[in-house]
């Protein structure tokens, strides 16, 4: 039940995130304000470098929420296919481990690759 | 009935596609400079369309679970379609410079 509720809440968060993400990039291309485009892309590209910036916490939280929603979503697809119905509780925790693994690999392997 | 099944099925299909596209998007936008910009633009446009469909269909499911009148449902659908089209246009406008970059 809680997985269902968190899936919905994270989904609603991600809709707001996606709409904001789209609006931010589209507005960055309206080069009305001098240097605004560079600023937005800088913030989007280097959020992890911004020490003590709320962007860091926000981006890490969003990464975790996306990983949760995606991995729990895969579990739901498997459940709908009739796989793992009897062990859905174990499947939930496996999907949570997968979500942690995905977030960790983006942070550990992805970050050092940033230009 | 058929409509519900199609919405349910499309949520599952787009979910799987989104996981793949999201990985490619993350990689293309941050971690590689080797990929052809046209390829990046195709990834981003597909992701944009699918994520809007998946997300707004999800919002529809959540709102409908609270129970709405026939008129309310129509208003909801119309609102979501307008939001979707507006976001699709503004997103495409954001992706467009990718193609001009090289």
Backbone of each chain as ProteinMPNN parsed JSONL, in Angstrom:
{"seq_chain_A": "XXXXXXXXXXXXXXXXXXXXXXXXXXXXXXXXXXXXXXXXXXXXXXXXXXXXXXXXXXXXXXXXXXXXXXXXXXXXXXXXXXXXXXXXXXXXXXXXXXXXXXXXXXXXXXXXXXX", "coords_chain_A": {"N_chain_A": [[0.831, -1.208, 0.0], [1.905, 1.202, 0.854], [3.953, 1.405, -1.0], [2.499, 1.842, -3.3], [1.34, 4.316, -2.687], [3.652, 5.953, -2.384], [4.671, 5.699, -4.935], [2.768, 7.11, -6.419], [2.961, 9.704, -5.258], [5.665, 10.32, -5.78], [5.516, 10.232, -8.516], [3.839, 12.443, -9.073], [5.498, 14.477, -8.139], [7.572, 14.193, -10.011], [6.301, 14.901, -12.396], [5.915, 17.643, -12.007], [8.602, 18.345, -11.781], [9.538, 17.666, -14.385], [8.047, 19.405, -16.039], [9.019, 21.845, -15.104], [11.715, 21.564, -15.717], [11.621, 21.443, -18.524], [10.564, 24.006, -19.055], [12.628, 25.613, -18.014], [14.807, 25.105, -19.725], [13.763, 25.848, -22.195], [13.266, 28.558, -21.74], [15.831, 29.414, -21.342], [16.736, 29.512, -23.879], [15.461, 31.662, -24.944], [16.989, 34.344, -25.493], [16.689, 36.752, -23.909], [17.49, 38.019, -21.6], [20.69, 39.165, -20.992], [23.266, 36.849, -21.031], [21.789, 35.038, -19.624], [21.195, 32.534, -20.648], [23.676, 31.206, -20.56], [24.019, 31.164, -17.813], [21.841, 29.534, -16.938], [22.423, 27.084, -18.233], [24.863, 26.6, -17.103], [24.16, 26.22, -14.432], [22.584, 23.952, -14.753], [24.388, 22.163, -15.73], [26.49, 22.039, -13.955], [25.541, 21.282, -11.355], [26.428, 19.698, -9.298], [28.796, 20.698, -8.552], [28.316, 23.006, -7.323], [28.983, 24.145, -4.412], [27.392, 23.724, -1.332], [25.103, 24.664, -2.439], [21.542, 24.815, -2.867], [20.829, 23.51, -5.132], [22.392, 21.242, -5.364], [21.438, 19.479, -3.347], [18.816, 19.299, -4.204], [19.133, 18.146, -6.773], [20.317, 15.678, -6.146], [18.292, 14.574, -4.578], [16.257, 14.451, -6.498], [17.399, 12.655, -8.3], [17.392, 10.33, -6.699], [14.615, 10.039, -6.326], [13.735, 9.638, -8.953], [15.076, 7.24, -9.499], [13.859, 5.59, -7.599], [11.13, 5.658, -8.475], [11.383, 4.599, -11.035], [12.554, 2.0, -10.644], [10.718, 0.791, -8.871], [8.619, 0.946, -10.599], [9.383, -0.886, -12.588], [9.114, -3.203, -11.086], [6.327, -3.18, -10.792], [5.534, -3.547, -13.443], [6.488, -6.149, -13.819], [4.89, -7.459, -11.918], [2.368, -7.087, -13.103], [2.735, -8.704, -15.256], [2.499, -11.039, -14.057], [4.627, -12.013, -12.715], [6.428, -12.754, -9.81], [4.359, -12.31, -8.005], [3.675, -13.67, -5.675], [5.846, -13.158, -4.122], [5.907, -10.409, -3.627], [6.619, -8.658, -1.641], [9.343, -9.154, -1.071], [10.22, -8.55, -3.615], [9.773, -5.823, -3.664], [11.747, -4.855, -1.902], [14.004, -5.691, -3.242], [13.789, -4.108, -5.524], [14.178, -1.667, -4.315], [16.843, -1.887, -3.493], [17.963, -1.981, -6.027], [17.321, 0.589, -6.888], [18.903, 2.126, -5.164], [21.388, 1.22, -6.002], [21.425, 2.148, -8.667], [21.288, 4.976, -8.295], [23.657, 5.319, -6.818], [25.57, 4.44, -8.697], [25.337, 6.373, -10.69], [26.275, 8.588, -9.291], [28.853, 7.747, -8.422], [30.203, 6.695, -10.719], [29.387, 8.382, -12.769], [29.727, 11.149, -12.061], [32.61, 11.725, -11.987], [33.076, 11.841, -14.678], [32.089, 14.169, -15.66], [32.589, 16.994, -17.71]], "CA_chain_A": [[0.0, 0.0, 0.0], [2.799, 2.365, 0.923], [4.666, 1.489, -2.278], [1.524, 2.436, -4.23], [1.216, 5.739, -2.341], [4.907, 6.658, -2.689], [4.778, 5.724, -6.402], [1.925, 8.224, -6.884], [3.511, 10.99, -4.826], [6.899, 10.579, -6.527], [5.088, 10.517, -9.882], [3.373, 13.828, -9.146], [6.701, 15.318, -8.028], [8.345, 14.132, -11.256], [5.589, 15.687, -13.418], [6.267, 19.042, -11.765], [10.013, 18.486, -12.132], [9.716, 17.618, -15.84], [7.514, 20.643, -16.619], [9.952, 22.922, -14.756], [12.937, 21.289, -16.472], [11.347, 21.851, -19.907], [10.417, 25.46, -19.085], [13.921, 26.235, -17.751], [15.664, 25.021, -20.908], [13.16, 26.65, -23.264], [13.475, 29.968, -21.43], [17.245, 29.717, -21.505], [16.965, 29.787, -25.292], [14.991, 33.013, -25.231], [18.128, 35.074, -24.941], [16.23, 38.108, -23.649], [18.381, 38.58, -20.586], [22.075, 38.93, -21.376], [24.001, 35.874, -20.23], [20.897, 34.158, -18.869], [21.337, 31.184, -21.182], [24.898, 30.634, -20.003], [23.774, 30.914, -16.381], [20.97, 28.376, -16.751], [23.111, 25.86, -18.614], [25.9, 26.392, -16.105], [23.51, 25.645, -13.255], [22.119, 22.597, -15.064], [25.507, 21.286, -16.047], [27.405, 21.894, -12.829], [24.856, 21.379, -10.062], [27.141, 18.961, -8.266], [29.979, 21.46, -8.145], [27.894, 24.185, -6.571], [29.104, 23.795, -2.995], [26.426, 24.302, -0.415], [23.948, 25.19, -3.155], [20.358, 23.959, -2.777], [20.748, 22.727, -6.36], [23.033, 19.95, -5.107], [20.497, 18.642, -2.599], [17.649, 19.073, -5.058], [19.469, 17.206, -7.835], [20.511, 14.342, -5.571], [16.965, 14.086, -4.19], [15.539, 14.102, -7.721], [18.009, 11.412, -8.793], [16.867, 9.243, -5.868], [13.179, 9.863, -6.575], [13.613, 9.027, -10.279], [15.51, 5.843, -9.38], [12.786, 4.877, -6.888], [9.944, 5.552, -9.326], [11.707, 3.707, -12.15], [12.761, 0.614, -10.225], [9.422, 0.307, -8.394], [7.801, 0.796, -11.806], [9.738, -2.177, -13.212], [8.472, -4.227, -10.258], [4.892, -3.182, -11.11], [5.387, -4.183, -14.752], [6.652, -7.594, -13.589], [3.684, -7.927, -11.222], [1.285, -7.144, -14.077], [2.989, -9.849, -16.128], [2.28, -12.235, -13.243], [5.9, -12.482, -12.161], [6.756, -12.294, -8.464], [3.175, -11.885, -7.254], [3.71, -14.256, -4.334], [6.961, -12.594, -3.35], [5.934, -8.987, -3.968], [7.302, -7.927, -0.59], [10.779, -9.283, -1.349], [10.469, -7.832, -4.87], [9.85, -4.391, -3.349], [13.059, -4.521, -1.332], [15.002, -5.847, -4.31], [13.716, -2.912, -6.383], [14.792, -0.56, -3.572], [18.296, -2.064, -3.614], [18.307, -1.591, -7.397], [17.253, 2.056, -6.963], [20.1, 2.645, -4.498], [22.534, 0.9, -6.872], [21.391, 3.052, -9.82], [21.688, 6.316, -7.842], [25.07, 5.291, -6.436], [26.464, 4.354, -9.856], [25.375, 7.669, -11.375], [27.126, 9.48, -8.508], [30.25, 7.287, -8.341], [30.832, 6.548, -12.042], [29.004, 9.462, -13.66], [30.274, 12.465, -11.693], [33.991, 11.992, -12.418], [33.136, 12.006, -16.134], [31.619, 15.496, -16.051], [33.679, 17.775, -18.291]], "C_chain_A": [[0.869, 1.263, 0.0], [3.566, 2.54, -0.383], [3.782, 2.186, -3.307], [1.438, 3.953, -3.998], [2.477, 6.521, -2.727], [5.099, 6.747, -4.2], [3.969, 6.898, -6.961], [2.533, 9.572, -6.535], [4.776, 11.322, -5.603], [6.554, 10.902, -7.976], [4.632, 11.961, -10.043], [4.551, 14.796, -9.037], [7.429, 15.367, -9.372], [7.654, 14.881, -12.394], [5.944, 17.166, -13.262], [7.724, 19.293, -12.144], [10.202, 18.565, -13.65], [9.231, 18.915, -16.482], [8.452, 21.816, -16.329], [11.238, 22.817, -15.572], [12.779, 21.748, -17.931], [11.299, 23.376, -20.002], [11.769, 26.149, -18.911], [14.774, 26.246, -19.012], [15.105, 25.861, -22.05], [13.402, 28.139, -23.014], [14.93, 30.377, -21.593], [17.544, 30.075, -22.952], [16.383, 31.115, -25.742], [16.047, 33.942, -24.654], [17.746, 36.532, -24.728], [17.173, 38.786, -22.666], [19.809, 38.189, -20.943], [22.729, 37.91, -20.441], [23.12, 34.906, -19.46], [21.046, 32.707, -19.311], [22.556, 30.49, -20.573], [24.694, 30.269, -18.531], [22.951, 29.66, -16.156], [21.715, 27.097, -17.081], [24.252, 25.547, -17.656], [25.312, 25.705, -14.876], [23.066, 24.209, -13.516], [23.279, 21.638, -15.211], [26.395, 21.024, -14.829], [26.726, 21.891, -11.47], [25.664, 20.73, -8.952], [28.361, 19.731, -7.763], [29.61, 22.612, -7.239], [27.869, 23.856, -5.08], [28.062, 24.503, -2.159], [25.195, 24.862, -1.097], [22.759, 24.254, -2.983], [20.216, 23.07, -4.002], [21.333, 21.336, -6.16], [22.054, 18.994, -4.434], [19.301, 18.292, -3.474], [17.948, 18.025, -6.12], [19.666, 15.796, -7.31], [19.164, 13.739, -5.176], [16.183, 13.646, -5.425], [16.076, 12.811, -8.321], [17.452, 10.217, -8.033], [15.4, 8.961, -6.162], [12.949, 9.214, -7.939], [13.976, 7.548, -10.212], [14.432, 5.025, -8.68], [11.61, 4.597, -7.823], [10.185, 4.549, -10.47], [11.812, 2.255, -11.73], [11.477, 0.004, -9.663], [8.474, 0.096, -9.573], [8.088, -0.508, -12.523], [9.091, -3.322, -12.431], [6.978, -4.328, -10.595], [4.638, -3.845, -12.465], [5.511, -5.697, -14.611], [5.421, -8.184, -12.908], [2.522, -8.082, -12.196], [1.466, -8.289, -15.055], [2.804, -11.16, -15.363], [3.551, -12.79, -12.632], [6.11, -11.902, -10.765], [5.576, -11.847, -7.647], [3.228, -12.405, -5.822], [4.828, -13.681, -3.475], [7.054, -11.1, -3.557], [6.641, -8.162, -2.901], [8.829, -7.943, -0.795], [11.128, -8.483, -2.596], [10.587, -6.335, -4.614], [11.238, -4.032, -2.836], [14.175, -4.711, -2.344], [14.996, -4.615, -5.21], [14.32, -1.703, -5.663], [16.317, -0.644, -3.621], [18.758, -1.625, -5.001], [18.309, -0.069, -7.538], [18.481, 2.685, -6.326], [21.332, 2.41, -5.383], [22.591, 1.848, -8.062], [21.859, 4.452, -9.416], [23.174, 6.352, -7.535], [25.958, 5.237, -7.664], [26.487, 5.651, -10.641], [26.329, 8.601, -10.632], [28.594, 9.058, -8.598], [30.924, 7.257, -9.715], [30.547, 7.737, -12.957], [29.722, 10.77, -13.36], [31.702, 12.709, -12.152], [34.11, 12.235, -13.923], [32.69, 13.383, -16.586], [32.785, 16.336, -16.571], [34.035, 18.992, -17.428]], "O_chain_A": [[0.621, 2.228, -0.723], [3.806, 3.663, -0.827], [4.254, 3.013, -4.087], [1.459, 4.753, -4.934], [2.396, 7.601, -3.313], [5.625, 7.74, -4.702], [4.426, 7.597, -7.866], [2.618, 10.467, -7.375], [4.959, 12.458, -6.04], [7.206, 11.738, -8.601], [4.985, 12.628, -11.016], [4.605, 15.804, -9.742], [7.85, 16.433, -9.821], [8.325, 15.436, -13.264], [6.235, 17.855, -14.241], [8.051, 20.315, -12.749], [10.934, 19.423, -14.145], [9.899, 19.469, -17.355], [8.663, 22.675, -17.184], [11.779, 23.815, -16.05], [13.683, 22.362, -18.498], [11.901, 23.973, -20.895], [12.043, 27.15, -19.573], [15.393, 27.258, -19.34], [15.854, 26.505, -22.784], [13.702, 28.892, -23.941], [15.235, 31.52, -21.933], [18.47, 30.835, -23.237], [16.758, 31.64, -26.79], [16.006, 34.286, -23.472], [18.375, 37.437, -25.276], [17.595, 39.929, -22.848], [20.099, 37.014, -21.17], [22.742, 38.085, -19.222], [23.621, 34.051, -18.728], [21.028, 31.783, -18.499], [22.48, 29.344, -20.132], [25.131, 29.216, -18.068], [23.284, 28.825, -15.315], [21.662, 26.131, -16.321], [24.576, 24.382, -17.422], [25.877, 24.747, -14.349], [23.152, 23.352, -12.637], [23.18, 20.46, -14.868], [26.974, 19.947, -14.684], [27.274, 22.441, -10.514], [25.598, 21.157, -7.799], [28.889, 19.449, -6.687], [30.438, 23.133, -6.492], [26.873, 23.357, -4.555], [27.872, 25.715, -2.262], [24.337, 25.461, -0.449], [22.931, 23.036, -2.955], [19.577, 22.019, -3.948], [20.831, 20.361, -6.72], [21.861, 17.861, -4.876], [18.833, 17.153, -3.489], [17.142, 17.125, -6.357], [19.24, 14.828, -7.939], [18.913, 12.556, -5.402], [15.526, 12.605, -5.414], [15.309, 11.973, -8.795], [17.081, 9.21, -8.636], [14.982, 7.806, -6.241], [12.084, 8.35, -8.082], [13.289, 6.704, -10.787], [14.12, 3.91, -9.098], [11.154, 3.461, -7.949], [9.305, 3.763, -10.819], [11.237, 1.374, -12.37], [11.171, -1.157, -9.935], [7.638, -0.807, -9.557], [7.172, -1.168, -13.013], [8.588, -4.281, -13.015], [6.43, -5.427, -10.675], [3.677, -4.596, -12.634], [4.735, -6.445, -15.207], [4.962, -9.268, -13.268], [1.781, -9.063, -12.141], [0.496, -8.793, -15.621], [2.93, -12.246, -15.928], [3.561, -13.898, -12.096], [5.983, -10.694, -10.566], [5.739, -11.087, -6.693], [2.88, -11.697, -4.877], [4.759, -13.717, -2.247], [8.156, -10.56, -3.654], [7.196, -7.102, -3.193], [9.502, -6.916, -0.708], [12.167, -7.826, -2.659], [11.389, -5.651, -5.25], [11.837, -3.046, -3.265], [15.173, -3.99, -2.321], [16.052, -4.128, -5.613], [14.9, -0.823, -6.297], [17.003, 0.367, -3.769], [19.8, -0.986, -5.147], [19.17, 0.501, -8.21], [19.043, 3.644, -6.854], [22.201, 3.274, -5.5], [23.669, 2.307, -8.437], [22.704, 5.051, -10.082], [23.876, 7.282, -7.929], [26.992, 5.904, -7.701], [27.521, 6.014, -11.203], [27.104, 9.324, -11.259], [29.473, 9.89, -8.82], [32.053, 7.722, -9.875], [31.361, 8.069, -13.82], [30.256, 11.421, -14.258], [31.999, 13.79, -12.661], [35.115, 12.767, -14.393], [32.877, 13.747, -17.747], [33.845, 16.384, -15.947], [34.935, 19.755, -17.778]]}, "seq_chain_B": "XXXXXXXXXXXXXXXXXXXXXXXXXXXXXXXXXXXXXXXXXXXXXXXXXXXXXXXXXXXXXXXXXXXXXXXXXXXXXXXXXXXXXXXXXXXXXXXXXXXXXX", "coords_chain_B": {"N_chain_B": [[-14.01, 0.821, -21.384], [-12.212, -0.552, -23.182], [-10.678, 1.685, -23.586], [-9.6, 2.164, -21.026], [-7.98, -0.108, -20.785], [-6.156, 0.369, -22.834], [-4.911, 2.717, -21.901], [-3.744, 1.725, -19.57], [-2.014, -0.218, -20.635], [-0.372, 1.398, -22.277], [0.854, 2.96, -20.367], [2.558, 1.098, -19.186], [4.19, 0.284, -21.329], [5.379, 2.745, -22.141], [6.702, 3.255, -19.76], [8.817, 1.372, -19.644], [10.24, 2.111, -21.965], [10.926, 4.711, -21.214], [12.789, 4.361, -19.166], [15.014, 3.391, -20.531], [15.439, 5.55, -22.37], [15.87, 7.641, -20.59], [18.29, 6.977, -19.401], [19.951, 7.205, -21.672], [19.572, 9.932, -22.218], [20.638, 11.166, -19.929], [23.285, 10.396, -20.183], [23.939, 11.456, -22.734], [23.536, 14.212, -22.328], [25.327, 14.976, -20.345], [27.696, 13.398, -20.081], [29.037, 12.668, -22.39], [30.687, 13.755, -25.355], [30.849, 12.836, -27.784], [28.715, 11.975, -29.307], [26.603, 12.223, -32.201], [24.861, 15.226, -32.895], [22.31, 15.125, -33.987], [21.407, 12.623, -33.254], [21.307, 12.949, -30.469], [19.279, 14.879, -30.376], [17.14, 13.404, -31.367], [16.871, 11.458, -29.356], [16.187, 13.172, -27.197], [13.81, 14.373, -28.128], [12.104, 12.13, -28.388], [12.097, 11.299, -25.733], [10.943, 13.542, -24.549], [8.293, 13.582, -25.677], [7.319, 11.063, -24.819], [7.624, 11.195, -22.025], [5.93, 13.251, -21.33], [3.468, 12.183, -22.112], [3.345, 9.863, -20.456], [3.559, 11.023, -17.872], [1.388, 12.887, -17.748], [-0.761, 11.197, -18.244], [-0.504, 9.691, -15.958], [-1.126, 11.631, -14.005], [-3.797, 11.988, -14.706], [-4.827, 9.456, -14.007], [-4.431, 9.517, -11.196], [-6.04, 11.73, -10.453], [-8.571, 10.891, -11.385], [-9.057, 8.803, -9.647], [-10.046, 10.037, -7.433], [-12.599, 10.472, -8.075], [-14.783, 11.822, -10.38], [-17.202, 13.923, -12.025], [-18.884, 13.441, -15.209], [-18.586, 15.789, -16.67], [-16.47, 16.924, -15.301], [-14.444, 15.098, -15.889], [-14.119, 15.546, -18.627], [-13.241, 18.186, -18.583], [-10.846, 17.82, -17.206], [-9.402, 16.135, -19.011], [-9.196, 17.861, -21.212], [-7.701, 19.977, -20.085], [-5.297, 18.612, -19.454], [-4.462, 17.839, -21.999], [-3.995, 20.327, -23.193], [-1.947, 21.337, -21.523], [-0.037, 19.39, -22.094], [0.457, 19.755, -24.89], [1.401, 22.392, -24.886], [3.728, 22.106, -23.328], [5.104, 20.336, -24.947], [5.629, 21.873, -27.234], [7.163, 23.946, -26.095], [9.241, 22.437, -25.097], [10.304, 21.335, -27.447], [11.245, 23.664, -28.544], [13.293, 24.105, -26.779], [15.0, 22.021, -27.425], [15.687, 22.414, -30.03], [18.037, 24.218, -30.502], [20.078, 22.392, -30.161], [20.365, 21.126, -32.584], [21.344, 23.165, -34.119], [23.771, 23.593, -33.073], [26.015, 22.275, -34.124]], "CA_chain_B": [[-13.312, -0.427, -21.033], [-11.05, -0.668, -24.069], [-9.862, 2.869, -23.355], [-8.849, 1.931, -19.792], [-6.935, -1.1, -21.061], [-5.116, 1.004, -23.641], [-4.162, 3.62, -21.026], [-2.95, 0.878, -18.683], [-0.94, -0.825, -21.424], [0.568, 2.409, -22.755], [1.667, 3.36, -19.213], [3.612, 0.077, -18.992], [5.119, 0.321, -22.465], [6.187, 3.966, -22.066], [7.556, 3.157, -18.577], [10.041, 0.653, -20.001], [10.976, 2.944, -22.919], [11.449, 5.884, -20.519], [13.993, 4.0, -18.41], [16.105, 3.344, -21.512], [15.68, 6.893, -22.909], [16.387, 8.502, -19.531], [19.713, 6.656, -19.303], [20.616, 7.802, -22.835], [19.49, 11.388, -22.058], [21.599, 11.545, -18.891], [24.61, 10.201, -20.763], [24.141, 12.378, -23.855], [23.566, 15.617, -21.919], [26.359, 15.309, -19.369], [28.914, 12.61, -19.949], [29.75, 12.385, -23.627], [30.663, 14.809, -26.369], [31.127, 12.14, -29.043], [27.546, 11.587, -30.081], [26.084, 13.139, -33.218], [23.806, 16.038, -32.286], [21.0, 14.685, -34.473], [21.056, 11.482, -32.403], [20.902, 13.515, -29.183], [17.984, 15.548, -30.536], [16.121, 12.358, -31.508], [16.674, 10.926, -28.001], [15.49, 14.148, -26.357], [12.433, 14.556, -28.596], [11.336, 10.939, -28.011], [11.933, 11.35, -24.28], [9.987, 14.625, -24.266], [6.919, 13.165, -25.999], [6.904, 9.935, -23.992], [7.548, 11.565, -20.609], [4.705, 14.046, -21.157], [2.344, 11.259, -22.18], [3.364, 9.028, -19.243], [3.318, 11.855, -16.701], [0.04, 13.463, -17.717], [-1.672, 10.063, -18.057], [-0.412, 9.369, -14.535], [-1.915, 12.642, -13.285], [-5.196, 11.661, -14.989], [-5.183, 8.307, -13.168], [-4.501, 9.949, -9.796], [-7.213, 12.598, -10.254], [-9.8, 10.114, -11.588], [-9.277, 7.955, -8.47], [-10.806, 10.795, -6.447], [-13.985, 10.48, -8.525], [-15.159, 13.062, -11.054], [-18.382, 13.853, -12.876], [-18.586, 13.367, -16.645], [-18.109, 17.109, -17.079], [-15.158, 17.073, -14.685], [-13.505, 14.281, -16.665], [-13.85, 16.235, -19.891], [-12.416, 19.35, -18.262], [-9.519, 17.284, -16.864], [-8.73, 15.696, -20.242], [-8.878, 19.038, -22.017], [-6.595, 20.672, -19.414], [-4.055, 17.844, -19.594], [-4.033, 17.885, -23.406], [-3.432, 21.663, -23.442], [-0.647, 21.378, -20.839], [0.873, 18.511, -22.84], [0.853, 20.37, -26.161], [2.224, 23.567, -24.569], [5.043, 21.633, -22.883], [5.762, 19.715, -26.104], [6.139, 22.955, -28.074], [8.246, 24.655, -25.416], [10.36, 21.498, -25.027], [10.916, 21.266, -28.78], [11.982, 24.912, -28.681], [14.519, 23.932, -26.004], [15.877, 21.025, -28.057], [16.044, 22.932, -31.354], [19.41, 24.697, -30.643], [20.983, 21.244, -30.251], [20.591, 20.839, -33.998], [22.092, 24.271, -34.708], [25.055, 23.719, -32.383], [27.165, 21.782, -34.868]], "C_chain_B": [[-12.03, -0.568, -21.852], [-10.097, 0.491, -23.817], [-8.994, 2.687, -22.109], [-7.691, 0.973, -20.029], [-5.794, -0.46, -21.839], [-4.264, 1.96, -22.802], [-3.219, 2.823, -20.122], [-1.737, 0.318, -19.43], [0.1, 0.214, -21.839], [1.426, 2.927, -21.59], [2.833, 2.385, -19.019], [4.657, 0.158, -20.089], [6.001, 1.563, -22.389], [7.126, 3.916, -20.866], [8.889, 2.509, -18.93], [10.899, 1.485, -20.957], [11.642, 4.126, -22.209], [12.723, 5.56, -19.754], [15.208, 3.98, -19.339], [16.474, 4.76, -21.976], [16.294, 7.821, -21.865], [17.88, 8.27, -19.344], [20.489, 7.313, -20.437], [20.675, 9.326, -22.708], [20.538, 11.879, -21.069], [23.014, 11.475, -19.452], [24.904, 11.263, -21.828], [24.3, 13.822, -23.386], [24.775, 15.96, -21.059], [27.706, 14.642, -19.592], [29.63, 12.306, -21.249], [29.673, 13.586, -24.566], [30.79, 14.184, -27.755], [29.906, 11.956, -29.93], [27.109, 12.668, -31.051], [24.905, 13.906, -32.627], [22.41, 15.619, -32.747], [20.485, 13.532, -33.606], [20.571, 11.963, -31.04], [19.516, 14.139, -29.272], [16.859, 14.527, -30.662], [15.816, 11.736, -30.144], [15.813, 11.888, -27.19], [14.046, 14.358, -26.797], [11.566, 13.356, -28.225], [11.046, 10.959, -26.518], [10.867, 12.375, -23.909], [8.551, 14.165, -24.483], [6.458, 12.067, -25.052], [6.722, 10.333, -22.534], [6.286, 12.394, -20.361], [3.477, 13.14, -21.175], [2.229, 10.46, -20.882], [2.982, 9.849, -18.008], [1.89, 12.354, -16.626], [-1.02, 12.367, -17.615], [-1.683, 9.638, -16.586], [-1.22, 10.342, -13.693], [-3.406, 12.349, -13.459], [-5.661, 10.504, -14.097], [-5.377, 8.722, -11.713], [-5.767, 10.765, -9.558], [-8.507, 11.794, -10.387], [-10.108, 9.224, -10.391], [-10.02, 8.693, -7.365], [-12.285, 10.879, -6.83], [-14.373, 11.823, -9.104], [-16.443, 12.84, -11.837], [-17.941, 13.76, -14.331], [-17.986, 14.676, -17.148], [-16.691, 17.347, -16.549], [-14.088, 16.312, -15.444], [-13.112, 14.977, -17.957], [-12.944, 17.434, -19.675], [-10.984, 18.919, -17.967], [-8.748, 16.907, -18.131], [-8.282, 16.886, -21.072], [-7.685, 19.785, -21.421], [-5.275, 19.944, -19.645], [-3.54, 17.88, -21.026], [-3.39, 19.235, -23.716], [-2.057, 21.791, -22.793], [0.389, 20.567, -21.627], [1.37, 19.164, -24.117], [1.757, 21.578, -25.908], [3.636, 23.135, -24.171], [5.817, 21.006, -24.035], [6.387, 20.788, -26.998], [7.329, 23.633, -27.394], [9.47, 23.751, -25.269], [11.091, 21.384, -26.354], [11.743, 22.522, -29.035], [13.296, 24.846, -27.903], [15.511, 22.999, -26.675], [16.441, 21.542, -29.377], [17.501, 23.399, -31.472], [20.448, 23.589, -30.689], [21.376, 20.987, -31.698], [21.431, 21.921, -34.659], [23.527, 24.308, -34.198], [26.232, 23.264, -33.238], [27.075, 22.047, -36.356]], "O_chain_B": [[-10.93, -0.684, -21.313], [-8.878, 0.323, -23.828], [-7.806, 3.009, -22.12], [-6.576, 1.19, -19.554], [-4.621, -0.702, -21.557], [-3.045, 2.014, -22.964], [-2.059, 3.188, -19.932], [-0.606, 0.367, -18.947], [1.302, -0.041, -21.769], [2.585, 3.291, -21.79], [3.955, 2.799, -18.725], [5.858, 0.109, -19.822], [7.219, 1.472, -22.548], [8.227, 4.464, -20.923], [9.953, 3.014, -18.572], [12.118, 1.566, -20.799], [12.766, 4.505, -22.539], [13.637, 6.382, -19.694], [16.28, 4.477, -18.995], [17.646, 5.135, -21.982], [17.123, 8.672, -22.186], [18.648, 9.214, -19.153], [21.546, 7.904, -20.214], [21.686, 9.944, -23.043], [21.235, 12.863, -21.316], [23.833, 12.367, -19.23], [25.967, 11.885, -21.828], [25.088, 14.579, -23.953], [25.21, 17.112, -21.04], [28.748, 15.242, -19.325], [30.724, 11.743, -21.228], [28.695, 14.333, -24.555], [30.834, 14.885, -28.766], [30.027, 11.801, -31.146], [27.225, 13.862, -30.774], [24.055, 13.33, -31.947], [21.441, 15.741, -31.997], [19.303, 13.466, -33.269], [19.572, 11.473, -30.513], [18.683, 13.966, -28.383], [15.762, 14.735, -30.141], [14.654, 11.51, -29.807], [14.83, 11.48, -26.571], [13.155, 14.505, -25.96], [10.425, 13.527, -27.796], [9.93, 10.683, -26.079], [10.003, 12.118, -23.071], [7.696, 14.326, -23.611], [5.342, 12.119, -24.535], [5.789, 9.875, -21.874], [5.648, 12.264, -19.316], [2.563, 13.299, -20.365], [1.157, 10.387, -20.282], [2.17, 9.408, -17.195], [1.248, 12.263, -15.58], [-2.058, 12.565, -16.983], [-2.724, 9.274, -16.039], [-1.923, 9.931, -12.77], [-4.183, 12.444, -12.51], [-6.741, 10.556, -13.509], [-6.354, 8.335, -11.072], [-6.487, 10.532, -8.587], [-9.437, 11.982, -9.603], [-11.271, 8.914, -10.132], [-10.565, 8.065, -6.457], [-13.12, 11.297, -6.028], [-14.308, 12.844, -8.42], [-16.743, 11.723, -12.261], [-16.77, 13.972, -14.649], [-17.032, 14.691, -17.926], [-15.833, 17.892, -17.244], [-12.972, 16.799, -15.627], [-11.942, 15.002, -18.339], [-12.017, 17.684, -20.446], [-10.029, 19.556, -18.411], [-7.596, 17.302, -18.308], [-7.157, 16.931, -21.569], [-6.77, 20.182, -22.143], [-4.264, 20.56, -19.986], [-2.331, 17.943, -21.254], [-2.374, 19.3, -24.409], [-1.114, 22.284, -23.412], [1.53, 20.994, -21.805], [2.567, 19.136, -24.404], [2.749, 21.777, -26.609], [4.621, 23.723, -24.619], [7.041, 21.126, -24.102], [7.518, 20.643, -27.461], [8.364, 23.867, -28.017], [10.604, 24.228, -25.311], [12.32, 21.34, -26.401], [12.803, 22.464, -29.659], [14.292, 25.449, -28.304], [16.722, 23.157, -26.519], [17.535, 21.157, -29.789], [18.167, 23.031, -32.439], [21.558, 23.789, -31.183], [22.526, 20.679, -32.01], [22.142, 21.66, -35.629], [24.393, 24.954, -34.788], [27.333, 23.799, -33.104], [27.981, 21.682, -37.105]]}, "name": "protein", "num_of_chains": 2, "seq": "XXXXXXXXXXXXXXXXXXXXXXXXXXXXXXXXXXXXXXXXXXXXXXXXXXXXXXXXXXXXXXXXXXXXXXXXXXXXXXXXXXXXXXXXXXXXXXXXXXXXXXXXXXXXXXXXXXXXXXXXXXXXXXXXXXXXXXXXXXXXXXXXXXXXXXXXXXXXXXXXXXXXXXXXXXXXXXXXXXXXXXXXXXXXXXXXXXXXXXXXXXXXXXXXXXXXXXXXX"}
